[in-house]
Amino acid sequence: MMRLEDLLQRARYFSSKSEPSDHHAALNAMFEIGEIASRADLKSDLLQELERQRQQLSALRQNPQVAAETLDEFLSDIVNAAGDLHAQAGRIGHHIRENEWLMTIKQRMGIPGGVCEFDLPSFHYWLNLDAGQRQHDLQMWLAPFLPIDEALGIVLRVLRDGGRTSRQVAYNGLFQLMLSANKVAQLLRVTVGRDLPFVPEISANRYALNVRFLGYDIHERPRQIEQDVEFDLTFCNL
């Protein structure tokens, strides 16, 4: 889901631009979205999770500590997202596979330098159309992915917002934590200050969590730093 979220953001960003190179990048992201979204169980998994969240949140209607208007609005978003997913016929991304022109470009993009103008003159022609025409085409091709985008946004929002955050310290750049039954998580979030030139490297299984902070230098091999680092650690669950 997080890979799709990243690709959808990238596709929307580049398709909103006007340069041919931007729209080239938007198409590349769209093809990757099609590959991931075509998984047969993605749609059913999202529908099951949306329904589970709807049932759990509906039970909060009688809780006086819950803002009824905000709850009803979120429940409406869930119902609408599930309805849009249900309305989609066939496998997600089938519109790309059924477009011979798009599939030719997709296949050539898998070859380094494979979409030069002398390889695909029709693609070069499209890239030199008016920017508005290209944007219209991209929006048309991305539209069938919007129900997935909407559902992903809801599920990942609930997942991220449902976390328990604690302040931690990585002594000499290393943090280790043994995990118990109440520390199981579907997603771990590590948050550090933007001014720190460190990169967290995370490894985890059901028994232990390790976070190493590596110095960032593109000219050298990453090495664990030798200073203490404060960071926020969030265990997220649906």
C-alpha positions in Angstrom: 0.0 0.0 0.0 2.8 2.4 0.8 4.5 1.7 -2.5 1.3 2.5 -4.3 0.8 5.6 -2.2 4.3 6.8 -3.3 3.7 6.0 -6.9 0.3 7.7 -7.0 1.7 10.9 -5.5 4.5 10.8 -8.1 2.1 10.3 -11.0 -0.2 13.1 -9.9 2.7 15.4 -9.4 4.3 14.9 -12.8 1.0 14.8 -14.7 0.2 18.3 -13.3 3.3 19.7 -14.9 3.6 20.8 -18.5 7.0 19.7 -19.7 7.4 16.5 -21.9 9.9 15.1 -19.5 7.4 15.4 -16.7 4.8 13.6 -18.6 7.3 10.9 -19.5 7.9 10.4 -15.8 4.2 10.4 -15.1 3.7 7.6 -17.6 6.5 5.6 -16.0 4.9 5.9 -12.6 1.5 5.0 -14.0 2.9 1.8 -15.5 4.4 0.8 -12.1 1.1 1.5 -10.4 -0.6 -0.8 -12.9 1.9 -3.6 -12.1 1.3 -3.4 -8.3 -2.4 -2.7 -8.4 -3.1 -5.7 -10.7 -2.7 -8.0 -7.7 -5.9 -10.0 -7.5 -6.2 -9.7 -3.7 -5.5 -5.9 -3.4 -9.1 -4.9 -4.1 -10.6 -7.5 -1.7 -8.1 -6.6 1.0 -9.0 -2.9 0.8 -12.7 -3.6 0.8 -12.4 -5.9 3.9 -10.4 -3.3 5.8 -12.8 -0.5 4.9 -15.7 -2.6 6.1 -13.8 -3.5 9.3 -13.1 0.2 10.0 -16.7 1.2 9.3 -18.0 -1.3 11.8 -15.5 -0.3 14.5 -16.1 3.4 14.0 -19.9 3.0 13.9 -19.7 1.5 17.4 -18.4 4.9 18.6 -21.6 6.8 17.8 -22.8 6.4 21.4 -19.5 7.7 22.9 -20.0 11.2 24.1 -16.3 11.9 23.9 -16.4 11.4 20.1 -17.3 14.3 17.8 -20.4 13.0 16.0 -20.0 15.3 13.0 -16.4 14.4 12.4 -17.2 10.7 12.8 -20.1 10.8 10.4 -17.9 12.6 7.8 -15.2 10.0 8.1 -17.8 7.2 7.9 -19.2 8.8 4.8 -15.7 8.8 3.2 -15.3 5.1 4.0 -18.7 4.2 2.4 -18.0 6.3 -0.7 -14.5 4.8 -1.1 -15.9 1.2 -0.7 -18.7 2.0 -3.2 -16.2 3.3 -5.8 -14.1 0.2 -5.4 -17.2 -2.1 -5.8 -18.2 -0.3 -8.9 -14.9 -1.1 -10.7 -15.3 -4.0 -13.0 -12.4 -6.3 -13.9 -8.9 -6.2 -12.7 -7.4 -2.9 -11.7 -5.2 -1.5 -14.5 -6.8 -3.5 -17.3 -7.3 -0.3 -19.3 -3.6 -0.1 -19.7 -3.2 -3.7 -20.8 -5.9 -3.2 -23.4 -4.3 -0.2 -24.9 -1.8 -1.4 -27.5 0.0 2.0 -27.8 0.5 2.2 -24.0 1.7 -1.4 -23.8 4.3 -0.7 -26.5 5.7 2.2 -24.6 5.6 0.2 -21.3 7.7 -2.6 -22.9 10.2 -0.2 -24.4 10.6 1.7 -21.0 12.0 -1.5 -19.6 14.9 -1.2 -22.0 17.6 1.4 -21.1 17.2 4.2 -23.6 14.4 2.3 -25.3 12.0 5.2 -25.8 14.2 7.5 -27.9 12.4 9.2 -30.8 13.9 6.9 -33.4 12.6 3.9 -31.4 9.1 5.2 -30.8 8.2 8.0 -33.1 4.5 7.9 -32.0 5.6 8.5 -28.4 7.8 11.4 -29.5 4.8 12.8 -31.4 2.6 12.6 -28.3 5.3 14.2 -26.1 5.3 17.2 -28.5 1.6 17.7 -28.5 0.1 20.6 -26.6 0.6 20.3 -22.8 -3.1 20.5 -22.2 -3.8 17.5 -24.5 -1.1 15.5 -22.7 -2.5 16.4 -19.3 -6.0 15.4 -20.5 -4.7 12.0 -21.6 -2.8 11.4 -18.4 -5.9 12.3 -16.3 -8.0 9.9 -18.4 -5.4 7.0 -17.9 -5.0 7.7 -14.1 -8.8 8.0 -13.4 -9.3 4.2 -13.1 -6.7 4.2 -10.3 -8.5 6.9 -8.2 -10.7 4.5 -6.3 -7.6 2.7 -5.1 -6.0 6.0 -4.2 -9.0 7.0 -2.2 -9.2 3.7 -0.3 -5.4 3.6 0.3 -5.6 7.1 1.8 -8.2 6.1 4.3 -6.6 2.9 5.4 -3.1 4.4 5.7 -4.5 7.4 7.6 -6.2 5.2 10.1 -3.0 3.1 10.5 -0.7 6.1 11.0 -3.1 8.0 13.3 -3.6 4.9 15.4 0.0 4.8 16.7 1.5 5.1 20.1 4.5 7.4 20.1 7.3 7.5 22.6 10.6 9.4 22.9 13.6 7.3 22.6 17.4 7.6 22.6 19.8 5.7 20.3 23.0 5.6 22.4 26.1 5.8 20.2 23.7 5.7 17.2 22.1 2.3 18.2 18.7 1.6 19.6 17.6 -2.0 20.5 14.2 -3.1 21.9 13.0 -6.5 22.7 9.4 -6.9 21.6 6.6 -8.4 23.7 3.0 -9.4 22.8 1.8 -5.8 23.4 4.4 -4.3 21.1 3.3 -6.0 17.9 2.9 -3.5 15.1 1.9 -3.4 11.4 3.9 -0.3 10.8 6.9 1.4 12.6 7.6 5.1 12.3 10.9 6.7 13.2 10.9 10.5 13.3 14.0 12.6 13.6 14.7 16.3 13.3 15.2 17.6 9.8 18.5 19.3 10.9 20.2 15.9 11.8 22.4 14.5 9.0 21.6 11.0 9.9 19.7 8.1 8.2 17.9 5.5 10.3 18.3 1.9 9.2 15.6 -0.3 10.7 15.4 -4.0 11.1 12.7 -5.9 13.0 11.0 -9.2 13.5 8.5 -10.4 16.1 11.1 -10.6 18.8 13.3 -7.5 18.5 13.7 -4.1 16.9 17.0 -2.5 15.9 17.5 1.1 14.7 20.9 2.2 13.6 21.7 5.8 12.7 24.1 6.1 9.8 26.1 9.2 8.8 25.0 10.6 5.5 27.8 11.1 3.0 27.4 10.3 -0.6 31.2 10.0 -1.0 31.8 7.4 1.7 30.3 4.1 2.8 27.6 4.6 5.4 28.8 4.1 9.0 27.1 4.0 12.3 27.5 7.3 14.1 29.1 7.5 17.5 26.8 10.1 19.2 23.4 9.8 21.0 20.3 10.6 18.9 16.9 11.4 20.2 14.0 10.3 18.1 10.3 9.5 18.2 9.2 5.9 17.8 5.6 5.0 16.9 4.0 1.6 16.8 1.0 1.7 14.5 -1.8 -0.8 14.2 -5.2 -0.9 12.4 
